């Protein structure tokens, strides 16, 4: 279960430690492909996922289900937009959607396609938006949102509604709610051990001594 304390805890642990902890706790990879990164700033994004899905269309339709999610989801949500066979060389997100997410107090957006209006977002909202690339192209007439609050795939990882999204300059991890407490505890332990190991290496001027004692690389 995701509690406010757990969500807050993920704001201060290393993403690498989170990824390693997911490997151990969940027995699977939990980090997205390296192409998915924060295109706006260096802020960390932490929050539960609300999801919507784009699919191909030739109709000139707005992404209505994504707009509904922005309007109706609880503050602090991460808006996750995947694509199913849709053209991903377009922008699924821009300045207007950012304005709505900012106004509603959302944590940011995670996209399976491009983002546009970068300068506007940076200047006016500074909201984290993680995407594989930037594109000036509109999704209107090319794709449309067809479903909401279903599992979607972004960056090679299936994301369910309610999954915890944690991202910063090192990448993005997805944590199932039932694993969140254990992943957070293990990530904190990894951080602590690595800090001790780094201190030993610096004090002894020996990388090998640090590896011998802590066995972590």
C-alpha positions in Angstrom: 0.0 0.0 0.0 1.2 3.5 -0.9 1.1 5.7 2.1 2.2 9.4 2.2 5.2 8.4 4.3 6.3 5.8 1.7 5.9 8.3 -1.2 7.9 10.9 0.7 10.6 8.3 1.5 11.2 7.7 -2.2 12.2 11.4 -2.6 15.5 10.8 -0.9 16.8 7.4 -2.0 19.1 6.9 -5.0 17.3 5.7 -8.2 20.1 3.2 -8.7 19.4 1.8 -5.2 15.7 1.6 -6.0 16.4 -0.3 -9.2 18.6 -2.8 -7.4 16.0 -3.2 -4.7 13.3 -3.9 -7.2 15.5 -6.6 -8.7 15.7 -8.3 -5.3 12.2 -7.7 -4.0 10.1 -8.2 -7.1 12.5 -10.5 -9.0 12.2 -8.5 -12.2 13.5 -5.4 -13.9 11.8 -2.2 -12.7 13.6 0.6 -14.6 12.6 2.1 -17.9 14.7 2.2 -21.1 17.4 4.9 -20.9 15.8 6.9 -23.7 13.0 7.9 -21.3 14.4 10.9 -19.4 13.3 14.2 -17.9 13.2 16.6 -20.8 12.4 19.7 -18.7 14.6 20.0 -15.6 16.5 18.0 -13.0 13.7 17.6 -10.5 12.7 14.2 -9.1 9.2 13.0 -9.9 7.5 10.7 -7.3 3.8 9.8 -7.4 1.2 7.1 -8.2 0.5 6.5 -11.8 -2.8 7.3 -13.6 -2.7 5.9 -17.1 -4.1 6.4 -20.6 -3.4 4.9 -24.0 -3.0 6.4 -27.5 -3.9 4.4 -30.6 -3.8 5.4 -34.3 -6.6 7.4 -35.9 -7.1 9.7 -38.9 -9.8 11.6 -37.1 -9.0 15.1 -35.7 -9.6 14.2 -32.0 -8.2 15.7 -28.8 -6.7 13.3 -26.2 -9.9 13.4 -24.2 -9.1 10.6 -21.8 -5.7 12.2 -20.9 -7.4 15.6 -20.4 -10.0 13.9 -18.1 -7.2 12.3 -16.1 -5.5 15.6 -15.6 -8.7 17.2 -14.5 -10.1 14.4 -12.3 -7.0 12.6 -10.7 -5.9 13.3 -7.2 -3.1 15.9 -6.7 0.3 14.4 -6.7 -0.5 11.9 -9.5 1.9 11.1 -12.4 0.1 11.2 -15.7 1.3 8.2 -17.7 0.6 8.1 -21.4 1.4 5.0 -23.5 0.9 4.1 -27.1 -0.4 1.0 -28.8 0.7 0.9 -32.4 0.5 4.6 -32.6 2.9 7.0 -34.2 5.3 7.9 -31.4 7.1 10.6 -33.4 4.6 13.1 -32.2 4.0 15.0 -29.0 1.7 13.5 -26.5 2.2 16.4 -24.1 2.7 20.2 -24.4 2.2 23.5 -22.7 -1.6 23.4 -22.3 -1.6 19.9 -20.7 1.3 21.1 -18.5 -0.8 24.1 -17.4 -3.6 21.8 -16.4 -1.3 19.4 -14.5 0.4 22.2 -12.8 -2.9 23.8 -11.7 -4.1 20.4 -10.3 -0.9 19.9 -8.4 0.3 16.8 -10.2 3.8 15.4 -9.8 4.5 15.3 -13.5 4.1 13.2 -16.7 5.6 10.1 -18.1 5.2 9.6 -21.8 5.7 6.8 -24.4 6.2 9.5 -27.1 7.4 13.0 -27.4 6.8 16.3 -25.6 6.8 19.8 -27.0 6.6 23.4 -25.9 9.8 22.8 -23.8 10.7 26.5 -23.3 7.1 27.3 -22.2 7.0 24.4 -19.7 10.4 25.4 -18.3 9.6 29.0 -18.1 6.1 28.9 -16.7 5.7 25.6 -14.8 9.0 23.8 -14.4 7.1 20.5 -14.1 8.9 17.2 -14.7 8.0 15.5 -18.0 9.8 12.3 -18.8 9.7 11.3 -22.4 12.0 9.5 -24.9 12.3 12.6 -27.1 11.1 16.1 -28.1 8.8 16.6 -31.1 7.0 19.6 -32.5 4.3 17.4 -34.1 0.8 17.2 -32.9 -1.0 14.0 -32.1 -4.2 15.4 -33.5 -5.2 13.6 -36.7 -2.6 10.9 -36.0 -3.5 9.3 -32.6 -6.3 9.5 -30.0 -6.6 8.3 -26.4 -8.8 5.2 -26.4 -8.7 4.0 -22.8 -7.8 5.1 -19.3 -6.7 3.5 -16.1 -5.5 0.3 -17.7 -2.0 -1.2 -17.8 0.2 0.6 -20.4 3.8 0.0 -21.5 6.4 2.8 -21.4 10.1 2.3 -21.8 9.7 -1.4 -22.0 8.0 -1.7 -18.6 4.3 -2.4 -18.0 2.8 0.3 -15.7 -0.4 -0.3 -13.8 -2.7 2.4 -12.4 -1.5 3.0 -8.9 2.1 1.9 -9.4 4.6 4.3 -7.9 6.7 6.2 -10.4 10.1 7.4 -9.2 12.3 9.3 -11.6 15.2 11.7 -11.7 18.4 12.3 -13.8 19.4 8.7 -13.3 16.3 7.3 -14.9 12.8 6.1 -14.0 11.7 3.1 -11.8 8.2 1.6 -11.4 7.3 0.0 -8.1 4.2 -2.1 -7.5 2.3 -0.9 -4.4 2.6 -4.2 -2.6 6.4 -4.0 -3.0 6.9 -0.3 -2.2 7.6 -0.6 1.6 10.1 -3.4 1.1 11.8 -1.7 -1.9 12.1 1.5 0.1 13.6 -0.2 3.1 16.1 -2.1 1.0 17.0 1.0 -1.1 17.7 2.9 2.2 20.0 0.0 3.3 21.8 0.0 0.0 22.3 3.8 0.2 23.7 3.5 3.8 26.1 0.6 2.9 27.4 2.5 -0.2 28.0 5.6 1.8 30.1 3.5 4.3 31.9 1.8 1.5 32.8 5.1 -0.2 34.1 6.5 3.1 36.3 3.4 3.6 37.7 3.7 0.1 38.6 7.3 0.5 40.1 6.8 4.0 42.2 3.8 3.0 42.8 5.0 -0.5 42.0 1.5 -1.7 39.1 0.5 -3.9 39.9 -3.1 -3.3 39.5 -2.8 0.5 36.1 -1.3 0.0 35.0 -4.1 -2.3 36.4 -6.7 -0.1 34.5 -5.5 3.0 31.2 -4.6 1.4 31.2 -6.5 -1.9 29.2 -3.9 -3.8 30.0 -2.3 -7.1 
